[in-house]
Amino acid sequence: MSLTVGTIYMVAVKEILPESIKHSSNAYSLLVAIISFFLIGAYLLYL
């Protein structure tokens, strides 16, 4: 389980987030990232 969460986090931070910052504003990208990580955390706590 922890390996899966680590993999999702690394892919999001290393691949997706920098590309999204290039194509949209920093504030919007940060907001979407915070919401996404909150949803992933809530899902994992629910499991």
Distance bins in CASP14 RR format, pairs under 12 A and 6 or more apart:
PFRMAT RR
TARGET T0000
AUTHOR 0000-0000-0000
RMODE 2
METHOD distances of the structure
MODEL  1
1 7 0 0 0 0 0 1 0 0 0 0 0
1 8 0 0 0 0 0 1 0 0 0 0 0
1 43 0 0 0 0 0 1 0 0 0 0 0
1 44 1 0 0 1 0 0 0 0 0 0 0
1 47 0 0 0 0 1 0 0 0 0 0 0
2 8 0 0 0 0 0 1 0 0 0 0 0
2 9 0 0 0 0 0 1 0 0 0 0 0
2 44 0 0 0 0 1 0 0 0 0 0 0
3 9 0 0 0 0 0 1 0 0 0 0 0
3 10 0 0 0 0 0 1 0 0 0 0 0
4 10 0 0 0 0 0 1 0 0 0 0 0
4 11 0 0 0 0 0 1 0 0 0 0 0
4 40 0 0 0 0 0 1 0 0 0 0 0
4 43 0 0 0 0 0 1 0 0 0 0 0
4 44 0 0 0 0 1 0 0 0 0 0 0
4 47 0 0 0 0 0 1 0 0 0 0 0
5 11 0 0 0 0 0 1 0 0 0 0 0
5 12 0 0 0 0 0 1 0 0 0 0 0
5 37 0 0 0 0 0 1 0 0 0 0 0
5 40 1 0 0 1 0 0 0 0 0 0 0
5 41 0 0 0 0 1 0 0 0 0 0 0
5 43 0 0 0 0 0 1 0 0 0 0 0
5 44 1 0 0 1 0 0 0 0 0 0 0
5 45 0 0 0 0 0 1 0 0 0 0 0
5 47 0 0 0 0 0 1 0 0 0 0 0
6 12 0 0 0 0 1 0 0 0 0 0 0
6 13 0 0 0 0 1 0 0 0 0 0 0
6 14 0 0 0 0 0 1 0 0 0 0 0
6 37 0 0 0 0 0 1 0 0 0 0 0
6 40 0 0 0 0 0 1 0 0 0 0 0
6 44 0 0 0 0 0 1 0 0 0 0 0
7 13 0 0 0 0 0 1 0 0 0 0 0
7 14 0 0 0 0 0 1 0 0 0 0 0
7 15 0 0 0 0 0 1 0 0 0 0 0
7 40 0 0 0 0 0 1 0 0 0 0 0
8 14 0 0 0 0 0 1 0 0 0 0 0
8 15 0 0 0 0 0 1 0 0 0 0 0
8 16 0 0 0 0 0 1 0 0 0 0 0
8 36 0 0 0 0 1 0 0 0 0 0 0
8 37 0 0 0 0 1 0 0 0 0 0 0
8 39 0 0 0 0 0 1 0 0 0 0 0
8 40 1 0 0 1 0 0 0 0 0 0 0
8 41 0 0 0 0 0 1 0 0 0 0 0
8 43 0 0 0 0 0 1 0 0 0 0 0
8 44 0 0 0 0 1 0 0 0 0 0 0
9 15 0 0 0 0 0 1 0 0 0 0 0
9 16 0 0 0 0 0 1 0 0 0 0 0
9 17 0 0 0 0 0 1 0 0 0 0 0
9 33 0 0 0 0 0 1 0 0 0 0 0
9 36 0 0 0 0 0 1 0 0 0 0 0
9 37 0 0 0 0 1 0 0 0 0 0 0
9 40 0 0 0 0 1 0 0 0 0 0 0
9 41 0 0 0 0 0 1 0 0 0 0 0
9 44 0 0 0 0 0 1 0 0 0 0 0
10 16 0 0 0 0 0 1 0 0 0 0 0
10 17 0 0 0 0 0 1 0 0 0 0 0
11 17 0 0 0 0 1 0 0 0 0 0 0
11 18 0 0 0 0 0 1 0 0 0 0 0
11 19 0 0 0 0 0 1 0 0 0 0 0
11 36 0 0 0 0 0 1 0 0 0 0 0
11 40 0 0 0 0 0 1 0 0 0 0 0
12 18 0 0 0 0 0 1 0 0 0 0 0
12 19 0 0 0 0 0 1 0 0 0 0 0
12 20 0 0 0 0 1 0 0 0 0 0 0
12 29 0 0 0 0 0 1 0 0 0 0 0
12 32 0 0 0 0 0 1 0 0 0 0 0
12 33 1 0 0 1 0 0 0 0 0 0 0
12 34 0 0 0 0 0 1 0 0 0 0 0
12 36 1 0 0 1 0 0 0 0 0 0 0
12 37 1 0 0 1 0 0 0 0 0 0 0
12 39 0 0 0 0 0 1 0 0 0 0 0
12 40 0 0 0 0 1 0 0 0 0 0 0
13 19 0 0 0 0 0 1 0 0 0 0 0
13 20 0 0 0 0 0 1 0 0 0 0 0
13 21 0 0 0 0 0 1 0 0 0 0 0
13 29 0 0 0 0 0 1 0 0 0 0 0
13 33 0 0 0 0 1 0 0 0 0 0 0
13 36 0 0 0 0 0 1 0 0 0 0 0
13 37 0 0 0 0 1 0 0 0 0 0 0
15 21 0 0 0 0 0 1 0 0 0 0 0
16 22 0 0 0 0 0 1 0 0 0 0 0
16 23 0 0 0 0 0 1 0 0 0 0 0
16 29 0 0 0 0 1 0 0 0 0 0 0
16 32 0 0 0 0 1 0 0 0 0 0 0
16 33 0 0 0 0 1 0 0 0 0 0 0
16 36 0 0 0 0 1 0 0 0 0 0 0
16 37 0 0 0 0 0 1 0 0 0 0 0
17 23 0 0 0 0 0 1 0 0 0 0 0
17 24 0 0 0 0 0 1 0 0 0 0 0
17 26 0 0 0 0 0 1 0 0 0 0 0
17 28 0 0 0 0 0 1 0 0 0 0 0
17 29 1 0 0 1 0 0 0 0 0 0 0
17 30 0 0 0 0 1 0 0 0 0 0 0
17 32 0 0 0 0 1 0 0 0 0 0 0
17 33 1 0 1 0 0 0 0 0 0 0 0
17 34 0 0 0 0 0 1 0 0 0 0 0
17 36 0 0 0 0 1 0 0 0 0 0 0
17 37 0 0 0 0 0 1 0 0 0 0 0
18 24 0 0 0 0 0 1 0 0 0 0 0
18 26 0 0 0 0 0 1 0 0 0 0 0
18 29 0 0 0 0 1 0 0 0 0 0 0
18 33 0 0 0 0 0 1 0 0 0 0 0
19 29 0 0 0 0 1 0 0 0 0 0 0
20 26 0 0 0 0 1 0 0 0 0 0 0
20 27 0 0 0 0 0 1 0 0 0 0 0
20 28 0 0 0 0 1 0 0 0 0 0 0
20 29 1 0 1 0 0 0 0 0 0 0 0
20 30 0 0 0 0 1 0 0 0 0 0 0
20 31 0 0 0 0 0 1 0 0 0 0 0
20 32 1 0 0 1 0 0 0 0 0 0 0
20 33 1 0 0 1 0 0 0 0 0 0 0
20 36 0 0 0 0 0 1 0 0 0 0 0
21 27 0 0 0 0 0 1 0 0 0 0 0
21 28 0 0 0 0 1 0 0 0 0 0 0
21 29 1 0 1 0 0 0 0 0 0 0 0
21 30 0 0 0 0 1 0 0 0 0 0 0
21 31 0 0 0 0 0 1 0 0 0 0 0
21 32 0 0 0 0 0 1 0 0 0 0 0
21 33 0 0 0 0 1 0 0 0 0 0 0
22 29 0 0 0 0 1 0 0 0 0 0 0
23 29 0 0 0 0 1 0 0 0 0 0 0
23 32 0 0 0 0 0 1 0 0 0 0 0
24 30 0 0 0 0 0 1 0 0 0 0 0
24 31 0 0 0 0 0 1 0 0 0 0 0
24 32 0 0 0 0 1 0 0 0 0 0 0
24 33 0 0 0 0 0 1 0 0 0 0 0
25 31 0 0 0 0 1 0 0 0 0 0 0
25 32 0 0 0 0 0 1 0 0 0 0 0
26 32 0 0 0 0 0 1 0 0 0 0 0
26 33 0 0 0 0 0 1 0 0 0 0 0
27 33 0 0 0 0 0 1 0 0 0 0 0
27 34 0 0 0 0 0 1 0 0 0 0 0
28 34 0 0 0 0 0 1 0 0 0 0 0
28 35 0 0 0 0 0 1 0 0 0 0 0
29 35 0 0 0 0 0 1 0 0 0 0 0
29 36 0 0 0 0 0 1 0 0 0 0 0
30 36 0 0 0 0 0 1 0 0 0 0 0
30 37 0 0 0 0 0 1 0 0 0 0 0
31 37 0 0 0 0 0 1 0 0 0 0 0
31 38 0 0 0 0 0 1 0 0 0 0 0
32 38 0 0 0 0 0 1 0 0 0 0 0
32 39 0 0 0 0 0 1 0 0 0 0 0
33 39 0 0 0 0 0 1 0 0 0 0 0
33 40 0 0 0 0 0 1 0 0 0 0 0
34 40 0 0 0 0 0 1 0 0 0 0 0
34 41 0 0 0 0 0 1 0 0 0 0 0
35 41 0 0 0 0 0 1 0 0 0 0 0
35 42 0 0 0 0 0 1 0 0 0 0 0
36 42 0 0 0 0 0 1 0 0 0 0 0
36 43 0 0 0 0 0 1 0 0 0 0 0
37 43 0 0 0 0 0 1 0 0 0 0 0
37 44 0 0 0 0 0 1 0 0 0 0 0
38 44 0 0 0 0 0 1 0 0 0 0 0
38 45 0 0 0 0 0 1 0 0 0 0 0
39 45 0 0 0 0 0 1 0 0 0 0 0
39 46 0 0 0 0 0 1 0 0 0 0 0
40 46 0 0 0 0 0 1 0 0 0 0 0
40 47 0 0 0 0 0 1 0 0 0 0 0
41 47 0 0 0 0 1 0 0 0 0 0 0
END
